[in-house]
Amino acid sequence: MNKNKSKTLGKLLKKEGIEIQYMLDWDNTHEDKVITYTDQPHLGSAHSNGFEGWYYRKFGGGDWSPSEKKIIKRVIESKGYKVGSIDDTETDIDDDRTWPASVTFFKVYDKTSM
């Protein structure tokens, strides 16, 4: 996914009230601990069963609400992607690692061209 498509998708989610993580703006983050962000969503890469995909993480911690999950699925699918999973925050069994809530999505491939 290119930066423009990611940015567009991030804006659509934000317009619907969905807060995802954005890239830190290192040029404007100051020594006095003022953290600023760019307009580029933090986009991670994902792969599942040979399919290329990506993920966004929820900003600010916590879990997605049921209504947020519906909105996320609707918005992402409206742009031609398939939602793989919408996961809430997860902590491993011995509490030494935590993964933030996230949404994973994939390109939709035309099965007739495969």
Secondary structure, 3 states (H helix, E strand, C coil): CCHHHHHHHHHHHHHCCCCECEEECCCCCCCCCCCCEEEEECCEEEEECCEEEEEEEECCCCCCCHHHHHHHHHHHHHCCEEEEEEECCEECCCCCCEECCEEEEEECCCHHHC
